[in-house]
Amino acid sequence: MGSLKEELLKAIWHAFTALDQDHSGKVSKSQLKVLSHNLCTVLKVPHDPVALEEHFRDDDEGPVSNQGYMPYLNRFILEKVQDNFDKIEFNRMCWTLCVKKNLTKNPLLITEEDAFKIWVIFNFLSEDKYPLIIVSEEIEYLLKKLTEAMGGGWQQEQFEHYKINFDDSKNGLSAWELIELIGNGQFSKGMDRQTVSMAINEVFNELILDVLKQGYMMKKGHRRKNWTERWFVLKPNIISYYVSEDLKDKKGDILLDENCCVESLPDKDGKKCLFLVKCFDKTFEISASDKKKKQEWIQAIHSTIHLLKLGSPPPHKEARQRRKELRKKQLAEQEELERQMKELQAANESKQQELEAVRKKLEEAASRAAEEEKKRLQTQVELQARLLEEESSKRAELEKWHLEQQQAIQTTEAEKQELENQRVLKEQALQEAMEQLEQLELERKQALEQYEEVKKKLEMATNKTKSWKDKVAHHEGLIRLIEPGSKNPHLITNWGPAAFTEAELEEREKNWKEKKTTE
């Protein structure tokens, strides 16, 4: 029921949007009443006029928005929908409400009926979010299906060129842009209108009407056992056969379930390419036009029965669901990647802020260091200046002292010279004194020689008078010799003044010692 509700909501959204004349997101109550009544009719839902009037009572102010309409739509219409209504009639009712307002006025190579089928296909392939768009992957899928149905070759390079000019801001095309893209013949060049129309119808039958395979074959009757040509249409749980491909005269159905089977039959009774469809209560003999068609039909029916056993949806719906899940996964991965990128960016910004803070601190530190260096240099310059000043002062003092020293040396030299002069004079005086002394010494020696001569003479005289002296001395000096007196003071003895001088006494003592030494 969930997927059916989503499909119905897409068509209803187109109708509601078309009723929103001023694009305000609101529709008048009278228009919504008519829309609700028509929906109940085509969806075969019992109409509840009391609930309708209660929901759109007159005391409501102004128009009703789509959000205000959704509770009524869900409760009284969509939740009561059964799978017994005509989907084409439902889609055509919604199409009628929106086509005039939105379909391009530019001439198209397709009919309005073809445009309607493309619109229904758009609702089937579009994303489950509003406003509805069909993404480039689904556009490529649809164009490939149409090209294949027309018997043409897919031009991937042309589509890639188209994607380059794709408006990234919208992430996809609206239903009306898709109709214009297919209708302008950009991807069906060389094809006539009928071929394009038949291709659209074939893709519409497969994707919307769940037609898995269709075509003419011969069927054997159950009563008359005669063979009649019929137009067979294979759907997920039924094979219907008609008089012709216009589907106006339906002749019967072959109900398929997991207990059915399909078998190949040998040719018989002039009929070729036979196969058999066995059901619970009936068996159907069918003849294809050739062996290839026979094999295709057997394979298609067998695949359909196999899907019924598995409870799987038709291949095109399953493929669509896989593509959506893949896009959802890719989107989640992209969002996760973006989240991680944001985290990395936030971490990077945080790191940048930290680095900026560190940079500022470094700049401040550098500024402080520069300021300190400046102060240090200034202090150093001042110190050097002071040192230079002191050195200059000391140099001046040293020069002054040196000058004083020089002056002192000069003074000393002058004094030294004066002393040297005085020394020379004194040496000269001393030399003269020495010469005088030598002269005196010579005179003394001469006097001494004269003295010695006189002494010898005296000794000789003394020796002559020695005996007499001894006698005098023996008689205690009562008698003395009378000798010439000296001018110097006389020595005093116990007996009175001596008859000789002190120099004479020393001379006598010296002579006495020499004699004693000699002995």
Secondary structure in CASP SS format (residue, H / E / C, confidence):
PFRMAT SS
TARGET T0000
AUTHOR 0000-0000-0000
METHOD secondary structure of the structure
MODEL  1
M C 1.00
G H 1.00
S H 1.00
L H 1.00
K H 1.00
E H 1.00
E H 1.00
L H 1.00
L H 1.00
K H 1.00
A H 1.00
I H 1.00
W H 1.00
H H 1.00
A H 1.00
F H 1.00
T H 1.00
A H 1.00
L H 1.00
D C 1.00
Q C 1.00
D C 1.00
H C 1.00
S C 1.00
G C 1.00
K E 1.00
V E 1.00
S C 1.00
K H 1.00
S H 1.00
Q H 1.00
L H 1.00
K H 1.00
V H 1.00
L H 1.00
S H 1.00
H H 1.00
N H 1.00
L H 1.00
C H 1.00
T H 1.00
V H 1.00
L C 1.00
K C 1.00
V C 1.00
P C 1.00
H C 1.00
D C 1.00
P H 1.00
V H 1.00
A H 1.00
L H 1.00
E H 1.00
E H 1.00
H H 1.00
F C 1.00
R C 1.00
D C 1.00
D C 1.00
D C 1.00
E C 1.00
G C 1.00
P C 1.00
V E 1.00
S E 1.00
N H 1.00
Q H 1.00
G H 1.00
Y H 1.00
M H 1.00
P H 1.00
Y H 1.00
L H 1.00
N H 1.00
R H 1.00
F H 1.00
I C 1.00
L H 1.00
E H 1.00
K H 1.00
V C 1.00
Q C 1.00
D C 1.00
N C 1.00
F C 1.00
D C 1.00
K H 1.00
I H 1.00
E H 1.00
F H 1.00
N H 1.00
R H 1.00
M H 1.00
C H 1.00
W H 1.00
T H 1.00
L H 1.00
C H 1.00
V H 1.00
K H 1.00
K H 1.00
N H 1.00
L C 1.00
T C 1.00
K C 1.00
N C 1.00
P C 1.00
L C 1.00
L C 1.00
I C 1.00
T C 1.00
E H 1.00
E H 1.00
D H 1.00
A H 1.00
F H 1.00
K H 1.00
I H 1.00
W H 1.00
V H 1.00
I H 1.00
F H 1.00
N H 1.00
F H 1.00
L H 1.00
S C 1.00
E C 1.00
D C 1.00
K C 1.00
Y C 1.00
P C 1.00
L C 1.00
I C 1.00
I E 1.00
V C 1.00
S H 1.00
E H 1.00
E H 1.00
I H 1.00
E H 1.00
Y H 1.00
L H 1.00
L H 1.00
K H 1.00
K H 1.00
L H 1.00
T H 1.00
E H 1.00
A H 1.00
M H 1.00
G C 1.00
G C 1.00
G C 1.00
W C 1.00
Q C 1.00
Q H 1.00
E H 1.00
Q H 1.00
F H 1.00
E H 1.00
H H 1.00
Y H 1.00
K H 1.00
I H 1.00
N C 1.00
F C 1.00
D C 1.00
D C 1.00
S C 1.00
K C 1.00
N C 1.00
G C 1.00
L E 1.00
S C 1.00
A H 1.00
W H 1.00
E H 1.00
L H 1.00
I H 1.00
E H 1.00
L H 1.00
I H 1.00
G H 1.00
N C 1.00
G C 1.00
Q C 1.00
F C 1.00
S C 1.00
K C 1.00
G C 1.00
M C 1.00
D C 1.00
R H 1.00
Q H 1.00
T H 1.00
V H 1.00
S H 1.00
M H 1.00
A H 1.00
I H 1.00
N H 1.00
E H 1.00
V H 1.00
F H 1.00
N H 1.00
E H 1.00
L H 1.00
I C 1.00
L C 1.00
D C 1.00
V C 1.00
L C 1.00
K E 1.00
Q E 1.00
G E 1.00
Y E 1.00
M E 1.00
M E 1.00
K E 1.00
K E 1.00
G C 1.00
H C 1.00
R C 1.00
R C 1.00
K C 1.00
N C 1.00
W E 1.00
T E 1.00
E E 1.00
R E 1.00
W E 1.00
F E 1.00
V E 1.00
L E 1.00
K E 1.00
P C 1.00
N C 1.00
I E 1.00
I E 1.00
S E 1.00
Y E 1.00
Y E 1.00
V C 1.00
S C 1.00
E C 1.00
D C 1.00
L C 1.00
K C 1.00
D C 1.00
K E 1.00
K E 1.00
G E 1.00
D E 1.00
I E 1.00
L E 1.00
L C 1.00
D C 1.00
E C 1.00
N C 1.00
C C 1.00
C E 1.00
V E 1.00
E E 1.00
S E 1.00
L E 1.00
P C 1.00
D C 1.00
K E 1.00
D C 1.00
G C 1.00
K E 1.00
K C 1.00
C C 1.00
L E 1.00
F E 1.00
L E 1.00
V E 1.00
K E 1.00
C C 1.00
F C 1.00
D C 1.00
K C 1.00
T E 1.00
F E 1.00
E E 1.00
I E 1.00
S E 1.00
A C 1.00
S C 1.00
D C 1.00
K H 1.00
K H 1.00
K H 1.00
K H 1.00
Q H 1.00
E H 1.00
W H 1.00
I H 1.00
Q H 1.00
A H 1.00
I H 1.00
H H 1.00
S H 1.00
T H 1.00
I H 1.00
H H 1.00
L H 1.00
L H 1.00
K H 1.00
L H 1.00
G C 1.00
S C 1.00
P C 1.00
P C 1.00
P H 1.00
H H 1.00
K H 1.00
E H 1.00
A H 1.00
R H 1.00
Q H 1.00
R H 1.00
R H 1.00
K H 1.00
E H 1.00
L H 1.00
R H 1.00
K H 1.00
K H 1.00
Q H 1.00
L H 1.00
A H 1.00
E H 1.00
Q H 1.00
E H 1.00
E H 1.00
L H 1.00
E H 1.00
R H 1.00
Q H 1.00
M H 1.00
K H 1.00
E H 1.00
L H 1.00
Q H 1.00
A H 1.00
A H 1.00
N H 1.00
E H 1.00
S H 1.00
K H 1.00
Q H 1.00
Q H 1.00
E H 1.00
L H 1.00
E H 1.00
A H 1.00
V H 1.00
R H 1.00
K H 1.00
K H 1.00
L H 1.00
E H 1.00
E H 1.00
A H 1.00
A H 1.00
S H 1.00
R H 1.00
A H 1.00
A H 1.00
E H 1.00
E H 1.00
E H 1.00
K H 1.00
K H 1.00
R H 1.00
L H 1.00
Q H 1.00
T H 1.00
Q H 1.00
V H 1.00
E H 1.00
L H 1.00
Q H 1.00
A H 1.00
R H 1.00
L H 1.00
L H 1.00
E H 1.00
E H 1.00
E H 1.00
S H 1.00
S H 1.00
K H 1.00
R H 1.00
A H 1.00
E H 1.00
L H 1.00
E H 1.00
K H 1.00
W H 1.00
H H 1.00
L H 1.00
E H 1.00
Q H 1.00
Q H 1.00
Q H 1.00
A H 1.00
I H 1.00
Q H 1.00
T H 1.00
T H 1.00
E H 1.00
A H 1.00
E H 1.00
K H 1.00
Q H 1.00
E H 1.00
L H 1.00
E H 1.00
N H 1.00
Q H 1.00
R H 1.00
V H 1.00
L H 1.00
K H 1.00
E H 1.00
Q H 1.00
A H 1.00
L H 1.00
Q H 1.00
E H 1.00
A H 1.00
M H 1.00
E H 1.00
Q H 1.00
L H 1.00
E H 1.00
Q H 1.00
L H 1.00
E H 1.00
L H 1.00
E H 1.00
R H 1.00
K H 1.00
Q H 1.00
A H 1.00
L H 1.00
E H 1.00
Q H 1.00
Y H 1.00
E H 1.00
E H 1.00
V H 1.00
K H 1.00
K H 1.00
K H 1.00
L H 1.00
E H 1.00
M H 1.00
A H 1.00
T H 1.00
N H 1.00
K H 1.00
T C 1.00
K H 1.00
S H 1.00
W H 1.00
K H 1.00
D H 1.00
K H 1.00
V H 1.00
A H 1.00
H H 1.00
H C 1.00
E C 1.00
G C 1.00
L C 1.00
I C 1.00
R C 1.00
L C 1.00
I C 1.00
E C 1.00
P C 1.00
G C 1.00
S C 1.00
K C 1.00
N C 1.00
P C 1.00
H C 1.00
L C 1.00
I E 1.00
T E 1.00
N C 1.00
W C 1.00
G E 1.00
P E 1.00
A C 1.00
A C 1.00
F C 1.00
T C 1.00
E H 1.00
A H 1.00
E H 1.00
L H 1.00
E H 1.00
E H 1.00
R H 1.00
E H 1.00
K H 1.00
N H 1.00
W H 1.00
K H 1.00
E H 1.00
K H 1.00
K H 1.00
T H 1.00
T H 1.00
E C 1.00
END
